[in-house]
Amino acid sequence: MKKGEGIYDLVVIGAGTAGLVTAAGTAGLGGRVALIERNLMGGDCLNFGCVPSKALISSARLIQEIRESEKWGLDQQEPQFVFEKIFERMRERRAKIAPHDSRERFESLGVDVFHGEARFVSPQEIEINISPSPQSSPPGRGGNPASGEVQRLRAKNFVIATGSRATIPTIEGINNVPYFTNETIFDGLKGKPENMIVLGGGPIGCELAQTFCRLGTQVTIIQRGEQLLPREDRDVAEFLERRLINEGVRVIKNVDARAVATSDAGNVTLEFLDRQSGGLAERTVFADALLVATGRSPNLEGLDLKSAGVEFNERGLRVTDYLQTSQRHIYAAGDVIGPFLFTHMADAQARVVVRNILMPFQFLRQKMNYSVVPWCTYTDPEVAHVGLGEKEAQQRNLDYDLFVVLLEDIDRAVVESEEAGFGKILTQKGSDKILGATIVAPHAGDLLHEFVLAMKAGIGLATIASTIHAYPTFAELARKAGDKYNRTRLTPTAKKLFAWLYARAGK
Ligand SMILES: Cc1cc2nc3c(=O)[nH]c(=O)nc-3n(C[C@H](O)[C@H](O)[C@H](O)COP(=O)(O)OP(=O)(O)OC[C@H]3O[C@@H](n4cnc5c(N)ncnc54)[C@H](O)[C@@H]3O)c2cc1C
């Protein structure tokens, strides 16, 4: 059948992780799929999110290591680098990954790719305003509609995978000052800013604040709440905050941003109410760049969900456990539905959608399971988390045991001069069942997965303790947590029994 004609098994709106995984998965099972993207294939993760940020973080880490070279016995030295070249390298790394998400690859998988903005015209039909694609096959080739044309597509199922964008806070003057978001900072920055205000101290704000600071920009984080990384336990957030401050990041918390403006010198000024200083003092910070990282909003505008009969409210789109909207044949996945805005979550949800589209009956469909969700903030050290932290366990009135392992007790961390950090493992009170783990360490995101798998497979800390771990590795952190758990099993009765056994053995 010609591209665009007939009835598709699935039309996917948005070619970020959620859309790409659903499109590839369904096409791989033999379904006829159309995929629509209005901007760049790969969505936020590839173009404006995970990939460019982690590429910059990698360069910034090396720069910082050179700056701290005495820790490794080298002479003190200042890293030599050109800011723009660090960004060029980031783009080159990103370009290396891009073919995986490209239009060509998806067309080779049998997916019909359209470039343009999609909107529903009925529950079974969408309309695309075709626009020129930065990565397109030429118009006319392979039945590609030309820019400016309107293409209608009909399908049995749809997936809304339109992602999210930076929330722009309602601050006086915000529309009159230049600011960056994640969509513009990686490609729109022309040279190194001398100073930068990062509005928002969540994961994105903290990662980029540390990165720019290491690249030589004076960074101020403005955080509304009383801790950075609000989802983490307070001790975890405070540990990271101290690290950022030691590296030169200025952190201002407990404030309400009030107004922004451009000064005569061309700087951005931010006025805020400082709630911490007892009264409500008004203060101002100046910078030549402003980065807004105050949260995310779902991309729903322009989809004309009313025409599709899909229910939504100001908080967004609601889906069932099966990821169906109020129209059963219209699914949604990824950032547009949350509740966890991560690439791996978009991927996991997309896999559930692929399966559920294929299943003819509701009872055969799979529910989305959020019981074991890992995440990582890629600051240095990384902050990785799965399951419950102390804060959440307390909020839920759960009794728990806590096992803390310091990195200074891990030989590998000591020889690597990386002993600042720790792991916190929560278990169900009196048992080795793991409720959650938070690791603050280099490569914490990788280390975490021993706990992720353990939680998923129902493996307890005692089993981790009895598993041989290679020496010397950071992974010994998990075994040491297990050892700590085992020591709690040494009850007074067990101690008496062992004493008796030792006494007998001596006879
Ligand atoms: C700076 C930053 C760093 C991040 N780092 C990490 C990380 O390290 N690890 C991690 O797991 N997550 C990270 N994330 C989050 C991650 O990027 C997102 O969770 C992920 O991209 C969500 O994928 P998605 O498919 O839901 O949406 P998106 O990737 O946003 O894709 C949605 C796509 O839909 C398109 N679209 C929207 N509306 C329409 C329409 N009407 N018609 C056609 N197309 C449309 C958009 O153009 C977009 O390309 C980061 C995010 C940011 C901003």
The ligand as a Tripos MOL2 file, in Angstrom:
@<TRIPOS>MOLECULE
LIG
   53    58     1     0     0
SMALL
NO_CHARGES

@<TRIPOS>ATOM
      1 C1         18.6160   18.3050   29.9470 C.3       1 LIG1
      2 C2         17.9520   16.9720   30.0990 C.ar      1 LIG1
      3 C3         18.6960   15.8810   30.4830 C.ar      1 LIG1
      4 C4         18.0900   14.6460   30.6280 C.ar      1 LIG1
      5 N1         18.8500   13.5950   31.0160 N.ar      1 LIG1
      6 C5         18.2800   12.3840   31.1780 C.ar      1 LIG1
      7 C6         19.0560   11.2620   31.5540 C.ar      1 LIG1
      8 O1         20.2550   11.3700   31.7530 O.2       1 LIG1
      9 N2         18.4370   10.0610   31.6930 N.ar      1 LIG1
     10 C7         17.0910    9.9070   31.4780 C.ar      1 LIG1
     11 O2         16.5850    8.8110   31.6170 O.2       1 LIG1
     12 N3         16.3260   10.9590   31.1050 N.ar      1 LIG1
     13 C8         16.8860   12.1740   30.9520 C.ar      1 LIG1
     14 N4         16.1220   13.2370   30.5440 N.ar      1 LIG1
     15 C9         14.6800   13.0030   30.2820 C.3       1 LIG1
     16 C10        14.4670   12.3900   28.8910 C.3       1 LIG1
     17 O3         15.0710   13.2110   27.9300 O.3       1 LIG1
     18 C11        12.9900   12.2520   28.6250 C.3       1 LIG1
     19 O4         12.4030   11.5160   29.6740 O.3       1 LIG1
     20 C12        12.7190   11.5190   27.3150 C.3       1 LIG1
     21 O5         13.2790   12.2170   26.2450 O.3       1 LIG1
     22 C13        11.2050   11.3600   27.1120 C.3       1 LIG1
     23 O6         10.9570   10.7740   25.8660 O.3       1 LIG1
     24 P1          9.5580   10.9860   25.1460 P.3       1 LIG1
     25 O7          9.5860   10.0930   23.9550 O.co2     1 LIG1
     26 O8          8.4660   10.8380   26.0930 O.co2     1 LIG1
     27 O9          9.5300   12.5170   24.7150 O.3       1 LIG1
     28 P2         10.4780   13.3980   23.7930 P.3       1 LIG1
     29 O10        11.8450   12.8750   23.7440 O.co2     1 LIG1
     30 O11        10.2770   14.7960   24.2540 O.co2     1 LIG1
     31 O12         9.8520   13.2270   22.3370 O.3       1 LIG1
     32 C14         8.5990   13.7510   21.9900 C.3       1 LIG1
     33 C15         8.6510   14.1630   20.5390 C.3       1 LIG1
     34 O13         7.3340   14.4710   20.1070 O.3       1 LIG1
     35 C16         7.4030   15.5330   19.1740 C.3       1 LIG1
     36 N5          6.0760   16.1540   19.1090 N.ar      1 LIG1
     37 C17         5.4170   16.8160   20.0880 C.ar      1 LIG1
     38 N6          4.1920   17.1940   19.6560 N.ar      1 LIG1
     39 C18         4.0730   16.7700   18.3720 C.ar      1 LIG1
     40 C19         3.0470   16.8650   17.3930 C.ar      1 LIG1
     41 N7          1.8730   17.4620   17.6460 N.pl3     1 LIG1
     42 N8          3.2760   16.3360   16.1690 N.ar      1 LIG1
     43 C20         4.4550   15.7240   15.8940 C.ar      1 LIG1
     44 N9          5.4460   15.6040   16.7820 N.ar      1 LIG1
     45 C21         5.2690   16.1110   18.0130 C.ar      1 LIG1
     46 C22         8.4860   16.4280   19.7660 C.3       1 LIG1
     47 O14         9.0380   17.2600   18.7790 O.3       1 LIG1
     48 C23         9.4850   15.4090   20.2990 C.3       1 LIG1
     49 O15        10.5070   15.1250   19.3730 O.3       1 LIG1
     50 C24        16.7000   14.4860   30.3730 C.ar      1 LIG1
     51 C25        15.9420   15.5810   29.9630 C.ar      1 LIG1
     52 C26        16.5540   16.8080   29.8320 C.ar      1 LIG1
     53 C27        15.7110   17.9690   29.3940 C.3       1 LIG1
@<TRIPOS>BOND
     1     1     2 1
     2     2     3 ar
     3     2    52 ar
     4     3     4 ar
     5     4     5 ar
     6     4    50 ar
     7     5     6 ar
     8     6     7 ar
     9     6    13 1
    10     7     8 2
    11     7     9 ar
    12     9    10 ar
    13    10    11 2
    14    10    12 ar
    15    12    13 ar
    16    13    14 ar
    17    14    15 1
    18    14    50 ar
    19    15    16 1
    20    16    17 1
    21    16    18 1
    22    18    19 1
    23    18    20 1
    24    20    21 1
    25    20    22 1
    26    22    23 1
    27    23    24 1
    28    24    25 2
    29    24    26 1
    30    24    27 1
    31    27    28 1
    32    28    29 2
    33    28    30 1
    34    28    31 1
    35    31    32 1
    36    32    33 1
    37    33    34 1
    38    33    48 1
    39    34    35 1
    40    35    36 1
    41    35    46 1
    42    36    37 ar
    43    36    45 ar
    44    37    38 ar
    45    38    39 ar
    46    39    40 ar
    47    39    45 ar
    48    40    41 1
    49    40    42 ar
    50    42    43 ar
    51    43    44 ar
    52    44    45 ar
    53    46    47 1
    54    46    48 1
    55    48    49 1
    56    50    51 ar
    57    51    52 ar
    58    52    53 1
@<TRIPOS>SUBSTRUCTURE
     1 LIG1         1 GROUP 0 **** ****
